[in-house]
Amino acid sequence: MAVSMRLMRFGGKKSPYYRIVVSDRRFARDGRFIDQIGTYDPKKNPADVRFKEEKTIEWLRKGAQPTPTVRQLLVRSGISKKLVEPKKG
């Protein structure tokens, strides 16, 4: 099963709001998903990005592949650095 992290669109016409979810690549963009790991609101200035860090890192370690947009959001939020750094202590 190929698992990806992607954006699931919500909100009305011309006012998008996204949930960041983990889902099987074969399912539709707004279809079934395995887990919700965050939210993204591009209409706010600056854009509001929130991740559940522990769940996100867990899914990345399990092999979930983020889409290019989700990858950029991970870099912007700093989670990609936490994944690379070893635990201290």
PDB file with SEQRES, HELIX, SHEET and CRYST1 records, atoms N, CA, C and O in Angstrom:
SEQRES   1 A   89  MET ALA VAL SER MET ARG LEU MET ARG PHE GLY GLY LYS          
SEQRES   2 A   89  LYS SER PRO TYR TYR ARG ILE VAL VAL SER ASP ARG ARG          
SEQRES   3 A   89  PHE ALA ARG ASP GLY ARG PHE ILE ASP GLN ILE GLY THR          
SEQRES   4 A   89  TYR ASP PRO LYS LYS ASN PRO ALA ASP VAL ARG PHE LYS          
SEQRES   5 A   89  GLU GLU LYS THR ILE GLU TRP LEU ARG LYS GLY ALA GLN          
SEQRES   6 A   89  PRO THR PRO THR VAL ARG GLN LEU LEU VAL ARG SER GLY          
SEQRES   7 A   89  ILE SER LYS LYS LEU VAL GLU PRO LYS LYS GLY                  
HELIX    1 AA1 GLU A   53  LYS A   62  1                                  10    
HELIX    2 AA2 PRO A   68  SER A   77  1                                  10    
HELIX    3 AA3 ILE A   79  VAL A   84  1                                   6    
SHEET    1 AA1 5 ASP A  48  PHE A  51  0                                        
SHEET    2 AA1 5 ASP A  35  ASP A  41 -1                                        
SHEET    3 AA1 5 SER A  15  ASP A  24 -1                                        
SHEET    4 AA1 5 VAL A   3  GLY A  12 -1                                        
SHEET    5 AA1 5 GLN A  65  PRO A  66  1                                        
CRYST1    1.000    1.000    1.000  90.00  90.00  90.00 P 1           1          
ATOM      1  N   MET A   1       0.848  -1.172   0.000  1.00  0.00           N  
ATOM      2  CA  MET A   1       0.000   0.000   0.000  1.00  0.00           C  
ATOM      3  C   MET A   1       0.896   1.239   0.000  1.00  0.00           C  
ATOM      4  O   MET A   1       1.685   1.437   0.924  1.00  0.00           O  
ATOM      5  N   ALA A   2       0.775   2.067  -1.032  1.00  0.00           N  
ATOM      6  CA  ALA A   2       1.543   3.308  -1.133  1.00  0.00           C  
ATOM      7  C   ALA A   2       0.802   4.399  -0.364  1.00  0.00           C  
ATOM      8  O   ALA A   2      -0.328   4.754  -0.700  1.00  0.00           O  
ATOM      9  N   VAL A   3       1.450   4.922   0.665  1.00  0.00           N  
ATOM     10  CA  VAL A   3       0.821   5.910   1.540  1.00  0.00           C  
ATOM     11  C   VAL A   3       1.439   7.275   1.276  1.00  0.00           C  
ATOM     12  O   VAL A   3       2.658   7.405   1.159  1.00  0.00           O  
ATOM     13  N   SER A   4       0.578   8.300   1.181  1.00  0.00           N  
ATOM     14  CA  SER A   4       1.082   9.647   0.938  1.00  0.00           C  
ATOM     15  C   SER A   4       0.459  10.636   1.915  1.00  0.00           C  
ATOM     16  O   SER A   4      -0.625  10.412   2.454  1.00  0.00           O  
ATOM     17  N   MET A   5       1.181  11.740   2.128  1.00  0.00           N  
ATOM     18  CA  MET A   5       0.664  12.868   2.902  1.00  0.00           C  
ATOM     19  C   MET A   5       0.200  13.892   1.883  1.00  0.00           C  
ATOM     20  O   MET A   5       0.970  14.316   1.020  1.00  0.00           O  
ATOM     21  N   ARG A   6      -1.049  14.285   1.984  1.00  0.00           N  
ATOM     22  CA  ARG A   6      -1.582  15.222   0.996  1.00  0.00           C  
ATOM     23  C   ARG A   6      -2.580  16.175   1.615  1.00  0.00           C  
ATOM     24  O   ARG A   6      -2.976  16.023   2.771  1.00  0.00           O  
ATOM     25  N   LEU A   7      -2.984  17.165   0.825  1.00  0.00           N  
ATOM     26  CA  LEU A   7      -3.964  18.149   1.271  1.00  0.00           C  
ATOM     27  C   LEU A   7      -5.361  17.688   0.878  1.00  0.00           C  
ATOM     28  O   LEU A   7      -5.582  17.248  -0.251  1.00  0.00           O  
ATOM     29  N   MET A   8      -6.306  17.788   1.814  1.00  0.00           N  
ATOM     30  CA  MET A   8      -7.709  17.476   1.558  1.00  0.00           C  
ATOM     31  C   MET A   8      -8.465  18.794   1.646  1.00  0.00           C  
ATOM     32  O   MET A   8      -8.478  19.434   2.698  1.00  0.00           O  
ATOM     33  N   ARG A   9      -9.091  19.202   0.556  1.00  0.00           N  
ATOM     34  CA  ARG A   9      -9.702  20.528   0.488  1.00  0.00           C  
ATOM     35  C   ARG A   9     -11.059  20.592   1.185  1.00  0.00           C  
ATOM     36  O   ARG A   9     -11.904  19.709   1.035  1.00  0.00           O  
ATOM     37  N   PHE A  10     -11.236  21.666   1.952  1.00  0.00           N  
ATOM     38  CA  PHE A  10     -12.510  22.005   2.574  1.00  0.00           C  
ATOM     39  C   PHE A  10     -12.757  23.475   2.301  1.00  0.00           C  
ATOM     40  O   PHE A  10     -11.971  24.109   1.598  1.00  0.00           O  
ATOM     41  N   GLY A  11     -13.819  24.024   2.837  1.00  0.00           N  
ATOM     42  CA  GLY A  11     -14.109  25.437   2.648  1.00  0.00           C  
ATOM     43  C   GLY A  11     -15.015  25.652   1.452  1.00  0.00           C  
ATOM     44  O   GLY A  11     -15.320  24.720   0.708  1.00  0.00           O  
ATOM     45  N   GLY A  12     -15.431  26.867   1.282  1.00  0.00           N  
ATOM     46  CA  GLY A  12     -16.350  27.198   0.211  1.00  0.00           C  
ATOM     47  C   GLY A  12     -15.638  27.635  -1.058  1.00  0.00           C  
ATOM     48  O   GLY A  12     -14.417  27.543  -1.184  1.00  0.00           O  
ATOM     49  N   LYS A  13     -16.440  28.108  -1.981  1.00  0.00           N  
ATOM     50  CA  LYS A  13     -15.906  28.578  -3.249  1.00  0.00           C  
ATOM     51  C   LYS A  13     -14.998  29.787  -3.015  1.00  0.00           C  
ATOM     52  O   LYS A  13     -15.392  30.746  -2.351  1.00  0.00           O  
ATOM     53  N   LYS A  14     -13.802  29.736  -3.553  1.00  0.00           N  
ATOM     54  CA  LYS A  14     -12.788  30.792  -3.453  1.00  0.00           C  
ATOM     55  C   LYS A  14     -12.322  31.066  -2.017  1.00  0.00           C  
ATOM     56  O   LYS A  14     -11.716  32.105  -1.753  1.00  0.00           O  
ATOM     57  N   SER A  15     -12.597  30.159  -1.107  1.00  0.00           N  
ATOM     58  CA  SER A  15     -12.065  30.299   0.260  1.00  0.00           C  
ATOM     59  C   SER A  15     -11.607  28.922   0.744  1.00  0.00           C  
ATOM     60  O   SER A  15     -12.260  28.302   1.584  1.00  0.00           O  
ATOM     61  N   PRO A  16     -10.484  28.452   0.209  1.00  0.00           N  
ATOM     62  CA  PRO A  16     -10.031  27.100   0.543  1.00  0.00           C  
ATOM     63  C   PRO A  16      -9.489  26.991   1.963  1.00  0.00           C  
ATOM     64  O   PRO A  16      -8.940  27.940   2.523  1.00  0.00           O  
ATOM     65  N   TYR A  17      -9.664  25.816   2.512  1.00  0.00           N  
ATOM     66  CA  TYR A  17      -9.112  25.447   3.812  1.00  0.00           C  
ATOM     67  C   TYR A  17      -8.741  23.977   3.667  1.00  0.00           C  
ATOM     68  O   TYR A  17      -9.535  23.189   3.153  1.00  0.00           O  
ATOM     69  N   TYR A  18      -7.562  23.602   4.107  1.00  0.00           N  
ATOM     70  CA  TYR A  18      -7.092  22.245   3.870  1.00  0.00           C  
ATOM     71  C   TYR A  18      -6.796  21.504   5.166  1.00  0.00           C  
ATOM     72  O   TYR A  18      -6.325  22.088   6.142  1.00  0.00           O  
ATOM     73  N   ARG A  19      -7.083  20.206   5.154  1.00  0.00           N  
ATOM     74  CA  ARG A  19      -6.598  19.309   6.193  1.00  0.00           C  
ATOM     75  C   ARG A  19      -5.425  18.558   5.589  1.00  0.00           C  
ATOM     76  O   ARG A  19      -5.462  18.172   4.421  1.00  0.00           O  
ATOM     77  N   ILE A  20      -4.395  18.352   6.375  1.00  0.00           N  
ATOM     78  CA  ILE A  20      -3.252  17.571   5.916  1.00  0.00           C  
ATOM     79  C   ILE A  20      -3.482  16.160   6.427  1.00  0.00           C  
ATOM     80  O   ILE A  20      -3.540  15.930   7.635  1.00  0.00           O  
ATOM     81  N   VAL A  21      -3.613  15.212   5.499  1.00  0.00           N  
ATOM     82  CA  VAL A  21      -3.976  13.849   5.862  1.00  0.00           C  
ATOM     83  C   VAL A  21      -2.984  12.838   5.304  1.00  0.00           C  
ATOM     84  O   VAL A  21      -2.227  13.127   4.376  1.00  0.00           O  
ATOM     85  N   VAL A  22      -3.007  11.655   5.889  1.00  0.00           N  
ATOM     86  CA  VAL A  22      -2.253  10.512   5.386  1.00  0.00           C  
ATOM     87  C   VAL A  22      -3.280   9.596   4.746  1.00  0.00           C  
ATOM     88  O   VAL A  22      -4.252   9.205   5.392  1.00  0.00           O  
ATOM     89  N   SER A  23      -3.071   9.247   3.471  1.00  0.00           N  
ATOM     90  CA  SER A  23      -4.030   8.385   2.791  1.00  0.00           C  
ATOM     91  C   SER A  23      -3.327   7.505   1.773  1.00  0.00           C  
ATOM     92  O   SER A  23      -2.182   7.750   1.392  1.00  0.00           O  
ATOM     93  N   ASP A  24      -4.038   6.481   1.347  1.00  0.00           N  
ATOM     94  CA  ASP A  24      -3.555   5.613   0.288  1.00  0.00           C  
ATOM     95  C   ASP A  24      -3.619   6.411  -1.017  1.00  0.00           C  
ATOM     96  O   ASP A  24      -4.598   7.114  -1.265  1.00  0.00           O  
ATOM     97  N   ARG A  25      -2.603   6.307  -1.833  1.00  0.00           N  
ATOM     98  CA  ARG A  25      -2.555   7.082  -3.085  1.00  0.00           C  
ATOM     99  C   ARG A  25      -3.702   6.749  -4.035  1.00  0.00           C  
ATOM    100  O   ARG A  25      -4.061   7.565  -4.884  1.00  0.00           O  
ATOM    101  N   ARG A  26      -4.275   5.561  -3.897  1.00  0.00           N  
ATOM    102  CA  ARG A  26      -5.334   5.142  -4.815  1.00  0.00           C  
ATOM    103  C   ARG A  26      -6.668   5.816  -4.523  1.00  0.00           C  
ATOM    104  O   ARG A  26      -7.555   5.810  -5.376  1.00  0.00           O  
ATOM    105  N   PHE A  27      -6.830   6.398  -3.337  1.00  0.00           N  
ATOM    106  CA  PHE A  27      -8.094   7.022  -2.975  1.00  0.00           C  
ATOM    107  C   PHE A  27      -8.161   8.449  -3.510  1.00  0.00           C  
ATOM    108  O   PHE A  27      -7.133   9.076  -3.767  1.00  0.00           O  
ATOM    109  N   ALA A  28      -9.375   8.948  -3.674  1.00  0.00           N  
ATOM    110  CA  ALA A  28      -9.589  10.301  -4.193  1.00  0.00           C  
ATOM    111  C   ALA A  28      -9.029  11.351  -3.234  1.00  0.00           C  
ATOM    112  O   ALA A  28      -8.843  11.088  -2.046  1.00  0.00           O  
ATOM    113  N   ARG A  29      -8.768  12.536  -3.764  1.00  0.00           N  
ATOM    114  CA  ARG A  29      -8.190  13.623  -2.962  1.00  0.00           C  
ATOM    115  C   ARG A  29      -9.014  13.902  -1.712  1.00  0.00           C  
ATOM    116  O   ARG A  29      -8.457  14.068  -0.627  1.00  0.00           O  
ATOM    117  N   ASP A  30     -10.315  13.953  -1.853  1.00  0.00           N  
ATOM    118  CA  ASP A  30     -11.192  14.245  -0.722  1.00  0.00           C  
ATOM    119  C   ASP A  30     -11.891  12.995  -0.202  1.00  0.00           C  
ATOM    120  O   ASP A  30     -12.903  13.088   0.492  1.00  0.00           O  
ATOM    121  N   GLY A  31     -11.353  11.833  -0.536  1.00  0.00           N  
ATOM    122  CA  GLY A  31     -11.968  10.568  -0.134  1.00  0.00           C  
ATOM    123  C   GLY A  31     -11.461  10.064   1.203  1.00  0.00           C  
ATOM    124  O   GLY A  31     -11.133  10.839   2.101  1.00  0.00           O  
ATOM    125  N   ARG A  32     -11.405   8.735   1.311  1.00  0.00           N  
ATOM    126  CA  ARG A  32     -10.991   8.112   2.567  1.00  0.00           C  
ATOM    127  C   ARG A  32      -9.560   8.482   2.920  1.00  0.00           C  
ATOM    128  O   ARG A  32      -8.723   8.702   2.045  1.00  0.00           O  
ATOM    129  N   PHE A  33      -9.300   8.545   4.211  1.00  0.00           N  
ATOM    130  CA  PHE A  33      -7.937   8.803   4.668  1.00  0.00           C  
ATOM    131  C   PHE A  33      -7.667   7.968   5.907  1.00  0.00           C  
ATOM    132  O   PHE A  33      -8.595   7.496   6.565  1.00  0.00           O  
ATOM    133  N   ILE A  34      -6.391   7.789   6.220  1.00  0.00           N  
ATOM    134  CA  ILE A  34      -5.980   6.962   7.347  1.00  0.00           C  
ATOM    135  C   ILE A  34      -5.889   7.788   8.622  1.00  0.00           C  
ATOM    136  O   ILE A  34      -6.351   7.355   9.677  1.00  0.00           O  
ATOM    137  N   ASP A  35      -5.294   8.979   8.529  1.00  0.00           N  
ATOM    138  CA  ASP A  35      -5.044   9.791   9.722  1.00  0.00           C  
ATOM    139  C   ASP A  35      -4.964  11.261   9.328  1.00  0.00           C  
ATOM    140  O   ASP A  35      -4.476  11.592   8.248  1.00  0.00           O  
ATOM    141  N   GLN A  36      -5.444  12.143  10.204  1.00  0.00           N  
ATOM    142  CA  GLN A  36      -5.305  13.583   9.986  1.00  0.00           C  
ATOM    143  C   GLN A  36      -4.127  14.067  10.814  1.00  0.00           C  
ATOM    144  O   GLN A  36      -4.075  13.844  12.023  1.00  0.00           O  
ATOM    145  N   ILE A  37      -3.172  14.737  10.154  1.00  0.00           N  
ATOM    146  CA  ILE A  37      -1.960  15.149  10.859  1.00  0.00           C  
ATOM    147  C   ILE A  37      -1.790  16.661  10.947  1.00  0.00           C  
ATOM    148  O   ILE A  37      -0.814  17.131  11.533  1.00  0.00           O  
ATOM    149  N   GLY A  38      -2.719  17.440  10.376  1.00  0.00           N  
ATOM    150  CA  GLY A  38      -2.572  18.884  10.486  1.00  0.00           C  
ATOM    151  C   GLY A  38      -3.601  19.645   9.673  1.00  0.00           C  
ATOM    152  O   GLY A  38      -4.500  19.059   9.069  1.00  0.00           O  
ATOM    153  N   THR A  39      -3.450  20.987   9.668  1.00  0.00           N  
ATOM    154  CA  THR A  39      -4.327  21.866   8.904  1.00  0.00           C  
ATOM    155  C   THR A  39      -3.499  22.950   8.220  1.00  0.00           C  
ATOM    156  O   THR A  39      -2.380  23.257   8.632  1.00  0.00           O  
ATOM    157  N   TYR A  40      -4.083  23.523   7.159  1.00  0.00           N  
ATOM    158  CA  TYR A  40      -3.420  24.587   6.403  1.00  0.00           C  
ATOM    159  C   TYR A  40      -4.481  25.568   5.937  1.00  0.00           C  
ATOM    160  O   TYR A  40      -5.415  25.186   5.233  1.00  0.00           O  
ATOM    161  N   ASP A  41      -4.342  26.837   6.328  1.00  0.00           N  
ATOM    162  CA  ASP A  41      -5.271  27.886   5.928  1.00  0.00           C  
ATOM    163  C   ASP A  41      -4.504  28.945   5.138  1.00  0.00           C  
ATOM    164  O   ASP A  41      -3.876  29.820   5.735  1.00  0.00           O  
ATOM    165  N   PRO A  42      -4.546  28.878   3.796  1.00  0.00           N  
ATOM    166  CA  PRO A  42      -3.775  29.819   2.979  1.00  0.00           C  
ATOM    167  C   PRO A  42      -4.362  31.229   2.935  1.00  0.00           C  
ATOM    168  O   PRO A  42      -3.680  32.157   2.501  1.00  0.00           O  
ATOM    169  N   LYS A  43      -5.604  31.413   3.371  1.00  0.00           N  
ATOM    170  CA  LYS A  43      -6.236  32.729   3.295  1.00  0.00           C  
ATOM    171  C   LYS A  43      -5.752  33.681   4.386  1.00  0.00           C  
ATOM    172  O   LYS A  43      -5.854  34.897   4.225  1.00  0.00           O  
ATOM    173  N   LYS A  44      -5.232  33.154   5.486  1.00  0.00           N  
ATOM    174  CA  LYS A  44      -4.723  34.018   6.550  1.00  0.00           C  
ATOM    175  C   LYS A  44      -3.395  34.615   6.117  1.00  0.00           C  
ATOM    176  O   LYS A  44      -2.690  34.048   5.282  1.00  0.00           O  
ATOM    177  N   ASN A  45      -3.059  35.764   6.692  1.00  0.00           N  
ATOM    178  CA  ASN A  45      -1.807  36.415   6.343  1.00  0.00           C  
ATOM    179  C   ASN A  45      -0.968  36.582   7.596  1.00  0.00           C  
ATOM    180  O   ASN A  45      -1.330  37.416   8.426  1.00  0.00           O  
ATOM    181  N   PRO A  46       0.109  35.866   7.796  1.00  0.00           N  
ATOM    182  CA  PRO A  46       0.662  34.807   6.951  1.00  0.00           C  
ATOM    183  C   PRO A  46      -0.151  33.522   7.066  1.00  0.00           C  
ATOM    184  O   PRO A  46      -0.917  33.337   8.012  1.00  0.00           O  
ATOM    185  N   ALA A  47       0.029  32.650   6.100  1.00  0.00           N  
ATOM    186  CA  ALA A  47      -0.731  31.402   6.052  1.00  0.00           C  
ATOM    187  C   ALA A  47      -0.540  30.608   7.342  1.00  0.00           C  
ATOM    188  O   ALA A  47       0.565  30.528   7.878  1.00  0.00           O  
ATOM    189  N   ASP A  48      -1.625  30.027   7.829  1.00  0.00           N  
ATOM    190  CA  ASP A  48      -1.607  29.272   9.087  1.00  0.00           C  
ATOM    191  C   ASP A  48      -1.387  27.789   8.787  1.00  0.00           C  
ATOM    192  O   ASP A  48      -2.214  27.150   8.136  1.00  0.00           O  
ATOM    193  N   VAL A  49      -0.267  27.250   9.268  1.00  0.00           N  
ATOM    194  CA  VAL A  49       0.061  25.833   9.088  1.00  0.00           C  
ATOM    195  C   VAL A  49       0.251  25.220  10.462  1.00  0.00           C  
ATOM    196  O   VAL A  49       1.046  25.711  11.263  1.00  0.00           O  
ATOM    197  N   ARG A  50      -0.482  24.143  10.735  1.00  0.00           N  
ATOM    198  CA  ARG A  50      -0.357  23.451  12.022  1.00  0.00           C  
ATOM    199  C   ARG A  50      -0.219  21.959  11.769  1.00  0.00           C  
ATOM    200  O   ARG A  50      -1.004  21.360  11.035  1.00  0.00           O  
ATOM    201  N   PHE A  51       0.792  21.377  12.391  1.00  0.00           N  
ATOM    202  CA  PHE A  51       1.020  19.936  12.303  1.00  0.00           C  
ATOM    203  C   PHE A  51       0.952  19.330  13.694  1.00  0.00           C  
ATOM    204  O   PHE A  51       1.316  19.972  14.680  1.00  0.00           O  
ATOM    205  N   LYS A  52       0.484  18.091  13.769  1.00  0.00           N  
ATOM    206  CA  LYS A  52       0.635  17.286  14.980  1.00  0.00           C  
ATOM    207  C   LYS A  52       2.003  16.636  14.830  1.00  0.00           C  
ATOM    208  O   LYS A  52       2.146  15.624  14.144  1.00  0.00           O  
ATOM    209  N   GLU A  53       3.010  17.225  15.477  1.00  0.00           N  
ATOM    210  CA  GLU A  53       4.407  16.858  15.219  1.00  0.00           C  
ATOM    211  C   GLU A  53       4.703  15.382  15.430  1.00  0.00           C  
ATOM    212  O   GLU A  53       5.351  14.757  14.591  1.00  0.00           O  
ATOM    213  N   GLU A  54       4.240  14.817  16.536  1.00  0.00           N  
ATOM    214  CA  GLU A  54       4.553  13.416  16.822  1.00  0.00           C  
ATOM    215  C   GLU A  54       3.979  12.489  15.758  1.00  0.00           C  
ATOM    216  O   GLU A  54       4.659  11.578  15.285  1.00  0.00           O  
ATOM    217  N   LYS A  55       2.709  12.728  15.380  1.00  0.00           N  
ATOM    218  CA  LYS A  55       2.082  11.890  14.352  1.00  0.00           C  
ATOM    219  C   LYS A  55       2.781  12.058  13.009  1.00  0.00           C  
ATOM    220  O   LYS A  55       2.995  11.083  12.288  1.00  0.00           O  
ATOM    221  N   THR A  56       3.134  13.294  12.675  1.00  0.00           N  
ATOM    222  CA  THR A  56       3.778  13.565  11.393  1.00  0.00           C  
ATOM    223  C   THR A  56       5.120  12.853  11.297  1.00  0.00           C  
ATOM    224  O   THR A  56       5.406  12.199  10.294  1.00  0.00           O  
ATOM    225  N   ILE A  57       5.943  12.974  12.328  1.00  0.00           N  
ATOM    226  CA  ILE A  57       7.250  12.317  12.323  1.00  0.00           C  
ATOM    227  C   ILE A  57       7.088  10.801  12.293  1.00  0.00           C  
ATOM    228  O   ILE A  57       7.847  10.105  11.619  1.00  0.00           O  
ATOM    229  N   GLU A  58       6.099  10.293  13.024  1.00  0.00           N  
ATOM    230  CA  GLU A  58       5.839   8.848  13.031  1.00  0.00           C  
ATOM    231  C   GLU A  58       5.510   8.343  11.623  1.00  0.00           C  
ATOM    232  O   GLU A  58       6.038   7.317  11.194  1.00  0.00           O  
ATOM    233  N   TRP A  59       4.638   9.061  10.902  1.00  0.00           N  
ATOM    234  CA  TRP A  59       4.259   8.634   9.550  1.00  0.00           C  
ATOM    235  C   TRP A  59       5.424   8.762   8.570  1.00  0.00           C  
ATOM    236  O   TRP A  59       5.575   7.926   7.679  1.00  0.00           O  
ATOM    237  N   LEU A  60       6.243   9.797   8.724  1.00  0.00           N  
ATOM    238  CA  LEU A  60       7.410   9.937   7.852  1.00  0.00           C  
ATOM    239  C   LEU A  60       8.387   8.787   8.079  1.00  0.00           C  
ATOM    240  O   LEU A  60       8.972   8.272   7.126  1.00  0.00           O  
ATOM    241  N   ARG A  61       8.563   8.385   9.327  1.00  0.00           N  
ATOM    242  CA  ARG A  61       9.461   7.259   9.625  1.00  0.00           C  
ATOM    243  C   ARG A  61       8.898   5.942   9.107  1.00  0.00           C  
ATOM    244  O   ARG A  61       9.658   5.032   8.776  1.00  0.00           O  
ATOM    245  N   LYS A  62       7.567   5.830   9.032  1.00  0.00           N  
ATOM    246  CA  LYS A  62       6.937   4.614   8.501  1.00  0.00           C  
ATOM    247  C   LYS A  62       7.033   4.551   6.978  1.00  0.00           C  
ATOM    248  O   LYS A  62       6.784   3.503   6.383  1.00  0.00           O  
ATOM    249  N   GLY A  63       7.394   5.677   6.343  1.00  0.00           N  
ATOM    250  CA  GLY A  63       7.579   5.675   4.897  1.00  0.00           C  
ATOM    251  C   GLY A  63       6.539   6.426   4.099  1.00  0.00           C  
ATOM    252  O   GLY A  63       6.517   6.306   2.874  1.00  0.00           O  
ATOM    253  N   ALA A  64       5.672   7.199   4.742  1.00  0.00           N  
ATOM    254  CA  ALA A  64       4.684   7.993   4.014  1.00  0.00           C  
ATOM    255  C   ALA A  64       5.406   9.060   3.188  1.00  0.00           C  
ATOM    256  O   ALA A  64       6.311   9.728   3.687  1.00  0.00           O  
ATOM    257  N   GLN A  65       5.004   9.215   1.932  1.00  0.00           N  
ATOM    258  CA  GLN A  65       5.641  10.158   1.018  1.00  0.00           C  
ATOM    259  C   GLN A  65       4.813  11.439   0.922  1.00  0.00           C  
ATOM    260  O   GLN A  65       3.672  11.387   0.464  1.00  0.00           O  
ATOM    261  N   PRO A  66       5.356  12.592   1.341  1.00  0.00           N  
ATOM    262  CA  PRO A  66       4.604  13.842   1.217  1.00  0.00           C  
ATOM    263  C   PRO A  66       4.565  14.323  -0.237  1.00  0.00           C  
ATOM    264  O   PRO A  66       5.518  14.131  -0.992  1.00  0.00           O  
ATOM    265  N   THR A  67       3.457  14.945  -0.610  1.00  0.00           N  
ATOM    266  CA  THR A  67       3.369  15.566  -1.923  1.00  0.00           C  
ATOM    267  C   THR A  67       4.285  16.791  -1.917  1.00  0.00           C  
ATOM    268  O   THR A  67       4.696  17.229  -0.843  1.00  0.00           O  
ATOM    269  N   PRO A  68       4.617  17.356  -3.078  1.00  0.00           N  
ATOM    270  CA  PRO A  68       5.507  18.532  -3.102  1.00  0.00           C  
ATOM    271  C   PRO A  68       5.009  19.697  -2.239  1.00  0.00           C  
ATOM    272  O   PRO A  68       5.812  20.354  -1.577  1.00  0.00           O  
ATOM    273  N   THR A  69       3.713  19.960  -2.237  1.00  0.00           N  
ATOM    274  CA  THR A  69       3.175  21.054  -1.432  1.00  0.00           C  
ATOM    275  C   THR A  69       3.322  20.762   0.057  1.00  0.00           C  
ATOM    276  O   THR A  69       3.722  21.637   0.824  1.00  0.00           O  
ATOM    277  N   VAL A  70       3.004  19.548   0.465  1.00  0.00           N  
ATOM    278  CA  VAL A  70       3.131  19.181   1.878  1.00  0.00           C  
ATOM    279  C   VAL A  70       4.601  19.194   2.288  1.00  0.00           C  
ATOM    280  O   VAL A  70       4.925  19.554   3.419  1.00  0.00           O  
ATOM    281  N   ARG A  71       5.488  18.807   1.381  1.00  0.00           N  
ATOM    282  CA  ARG A  71       6.925  18.842   1.686  1.00  0.00           C  
ATOM    283  C   ARG A  71       7.362  20.279   1.987  1.00  0.00           C  
ATOM    284  O   ARG A  71       8.122  20.509   2.927  1.00  0.00           O  
ATOM    285  N   GLN A  72       6.886  21.246   1.193  1.00  0.00           N  
ATOM    286  CA  GLN A  72       7.217  22.655   1.436  1.00  0.00           C  
ATOM    287  C   GLN A  72       6.675  23.128   2.782  1.00  0.00           C  
ATOM    288  O   GLN A  72       7.339  23.885   3.490  1.00  0.00           O  
ATOM    289  N   LEU A  73       5.474  22.684   3.134  1.00  0.00           N  
ATOM    290  CA  LEU A  73       4.892  23.064   4.420  1.00  0.00           C  
ATOM    291  C   LEU A  73       5.679  22.456   5.578  1.00  0.00           C  
ATOM    292  O   LEU A  73       5.829  23.089   6.623  1.00  0.00           O  
ATOM    293  N   LEU A  74       6.181  21.236   5.403  1.00  0.00           N  
ATOM    294  CA  LEU A  74       7.004  20.596   6.433  1.00  0.00           C  
ATOM    295  C   LEU A  74       8.300  21.376   6.649  1.00  0.00           C  
ATOM    296  O   LEU A  74       8.733  21.565   7.786  1.00  0.00           O  
ATOM    297  N   VAL A  75       8.913  21.825   5.562  1.00  0.00           N  
ATOM    298  CA  VAL A  75      10.147  22.605   5.666  1.00  0.00           C  
ATOM    299  C   VAL A  75       9.862  23.942   6.342  1.00  0.00           C  
ATOM    300  O   VAL A  75      10.617  24.375   7.212  1.00  0.00           O  
ATOM    301  N   ARG A  76       8.775  24.591   5.944  1.00  0.00           N  
ATOM    302  CA  ARG A  76       8.423  25.896   6.506  1.00  0.00           C  
ATOM    303  C   ARG A  76       8.132  25.803   8.007  1.00  0.00           C  
ATOM    304  O   ARG A  76       8.462  26.719   8.760  1.00  0.00           O  
ATOM    305  N   SER A  77       7.521  24.710   8.439  1.00  0.00           N  
ATOM    306  CA  SER A  77       7.190  24.562   9.863  1.00  0.00           C  
ATOM    307  C   SER A  77       8.349  24.027  10.691  1.00  0.00           C  
ATOM    308  O   SER A  77       8.287  24.048  11.920  1.00  0.00           O  
ATOM    309  N   GLY A  78       9.415  23.543  10.033  1.00  0.00           N  
ATOM    310  CA  GLY A  78      10.598  23.083  10.750  1.00  0.00           C  
ATOM    311  C   GLY A  78      10.575  21.623  11.145  1.00  0.00           C  
ATOM    312  O   GLY A  78      11.488  21.164  11.831  1.00  0.00           O  
ATOM    313  N   ILE A  79       9.571  20.884  10.740  1.00  0.00           N  
ATOM    314  CA  ILE A  79       9.474  19.469  11.115  1.00  0.00           C  
ATOM    315  C   ILE A  79      10.511  18.632  10.384  1.00  0.00           C  
ATOM    316  O   ILE A  79      10.995  17.641  10.931  1.00  0.00           O  
ATOM    317  N   SER A  80      10.859  19.007   9.169  1.00  0.00           N  
ATOM    318  CA  SER A  80      11.849  18.223   8.422  1.00  0.00           C  
ATOM    319  C   SER A  80      13.206  18.239   9.124  1.00  0.00           C  
ATOM    320  O   SER A  80      13.940  17.253   9.058  1.00  0.00           O  
ATOM    321  N   LYS A  81      13.553  19.343   9.798  1.00  0.00           N  
ATOM    322  CA  LYS A  81      14.815  19.406  10.548  1.00  0.00           C  
ATOM    323  C   LYS A  81      14.770  18.485  11.764  1.00  0.00           C  
ATOM    324  O   LYS A  81      15.766  17.840  12.091  1.00  0.00           O  
ATOM    325  N   LYS A  82      13.624  18.418  12.431  1.00  0.00           N  
ATOM    326  CA  LYS A  82      13.485  17.565  13.608  1.00  0.00           C  
ATOM    327  C   LYS A  82      13.601  16.092  13.243  1.00  0.00           C  
ATOM    328  O   LYS A  82      14.054  15.281  14.051  1.00  0.00           O  
ATOM    329  N   LEU A  83      13.197  15.749  12.040  1.00  0.00           N  
ATOM    330  CA  LEU A  83      13.274  14.361  11.589  1.00  0.00           C  
ATOM    331  C   LEU A  83      14.721  13.938  11.397  1.00  0.00           C  
ATOM    332  O   LEU A  83      15.071  12.790  11.670  1.00  0.00           O  
ATOM    333  N   VAL A  84      15.569  14.853  10.930  1.00  0.00           N  
ATOM    334  CA  VAL A  84      16.970  14.546  10.648  1.00  0.00           C  
ATOM    335  C   VAL A  84      17.820  14.556  11.911  1.00  0.00           C  
ATOM    336  O   VAL A  84      18.732  13.739  12.043  1.00  0.00           O  
ATOM    337  N   GLU A  85      17.539  15.466  12.845  1.00  0.00           N  
ATOM    338  CA  GLU A  85      18.352  15.599  14.057  1.00  0.00           C  
ATOM    339  C   GLU A  85      18.189  14.388  14.972  1.00  0.00           C  
ATOM    340  O   GLU A  85      17.070  13.919  15.183  1.00  0.00           O  
ATOM    341  N   PRO A  86      19.292  13.879  15.518  1.00  0.00           N  
ATOM    342  CA  PRO A  86      19.169  12.791  16.498  1.00  0.00           C  
ATOM    343  C   PRO A  86      18.651  13.331  17.828  1.00  0.00           C  
ATOM    344  O   PRO A  86      18.827  14.507  18.145  1.00  0.00           O  
ATOM    345  N   LYS A  87      18.013  12.456  18.596  1.00  0.00           N  
ATOM    346  CA  LYS A  87      17.508  12.870  19.904  1.00  0.00           C  
ATOM    347  C   LYS A  87      18.665  13.075  20.865  1.00  0.00           C  
ATOM    348  O   LYS A  87      19.613  12.290  20.890  1.00  0.00           O  
ATOM    349  N   LYS A  88      18.580  14.131  21.651  1.00  0.00           N  
ATOM    350  CA  LYS A  88      19.635  14.432  22.624  1.00  0.00           C  
ATOM    351  C   LYS A  88      19.216  13.897  23.989  1.00  0.00           C  
ATOM    352  O   LYS A  88      18.048  13.960  24.371  1.00  0.00           O  
ATOM    353  N   GLY A  89      20.203  13.367  24.716  1.00  0.00           N  
ATOM    354  CA  GLY A  89      19.922  12.939  26.073  1.00  0.00           C  
ATOM    355  C   GLY A  89      19.725  11.519  26.155  1.00  0.00           C  
ATOM    356  O   GLY A  89      19.476  10.992  27.239  1.00  0.00           O  
TER     357      GLY A  89                                                      
END                                                                             
